[in-house]
Amino acid sequence: MDPAQLDPATLMRQSLLAMSRSTTMRDTIEKAPVSRSVVQRFVAGESTANAVAVAGELAATNRLATIDYLGEDTLDPEMAAHTRDAYLELLTALAEAGATSDGRVEVSLKLSALGQALGRDGDRIALDNARRICQAAANVGTTVTLDMEDHTTTDATLETLRELRQDWPWVGAVLQSYLYRTEADCRDLAGEGSRVRLCKGTYREPESVAYQDKAEVDKAYVRCLKILMAGEGYPMVASHDPRLVEIAGVLADRHGRRPGSYEYQMLLGIRPDEQVRLAERGERVRVYIPYGEEWYGYLMRRMAERPSNLRFFLRALATRG
């Protein structure tokens, strides 16, 4: 298609995705004082020590954390093993810092980073790597949540979840409200002890499997949230939308849930004042902390996925500037 025929949002998305592959642009952002400080607001850094330090800073304001070692769509068994080992190192460091008791700081895993896409053996490799991480998490008193990726991996990810929960029933799941199937998945996963992070969804999905209109995605989110709040599990409300945060509180009250029987989740660097406000009110608030050498691609893809993410980033640049 001629670029001139594309709508502005599509052009912006394509430009950002192209930037995610540009080493020149990465070098520019890394070296620019203003942009570097803003990146540090959204990404903990490249090292294990960076991630542990940021989790400690959040703990000072009664915020919990879930940490993601960046990387996805791994097509190299050695890289999948490297990602597994990075999580094992992270869990050891968190335990040494006294951060893991009662799941105060947990980890989030992308199965594609652990080998899910490695041909016929991919699911088994990812499961084996995830098992190692779950056992390490159990040893230090914390939990694991499986991130959800694009719709083509949903069934495989939920199957891996079922396998892991046989030994570690506290393994968390992520569901995305923009998929038509998610209300049914919420009913399946709303049982006692089940931890479910509900988000809107960030991948570019076709109309055949996902709502395209923002209002429809929001309505689906509320329907899913009603199911989870009425269930016996532990809902994790992953949204920065003030209206959805308020609705979550109303639904929690309606179903007699006390603070501690559910939690709010937000990304590092986005609405930090609201995170602190909720925590000061006695709510459980968990912050998603990304770290690792793949931070640049992560950041650009998050900008490309939703215009609201780009607005957050540009507003932060203007504020810091």
Secondary structure, DSSP 8 states (H G I E B T S, - for coil): --GGGS-HHHHHHHHHHHHHT-HHHHHHHHH-HHHHHHHHHH---SSHHHHHHHHHHHHTTT-EEEEEE---S---HHHHHHHHHHHHHHHHHHHHTT--GGGSEEEEE-GGGGTTTSGGGHHHHHHHHHHHHHHHHHHTT--EEE---SGGGHHHHHHHHHHHHTT-TT-EEEEETTBTTHHHHHHHT-STT-EEEEE---S---TTTB--SHHHHHHHHHHHHHHHHHSSSEEEEE---HHHHHHHHHHHHHTT--TTSSEEEEETTSSHHHHHHHHHTT--EEEEEEESTTHHHHHHHHHHH-HHHHHHHHHHHHHH-
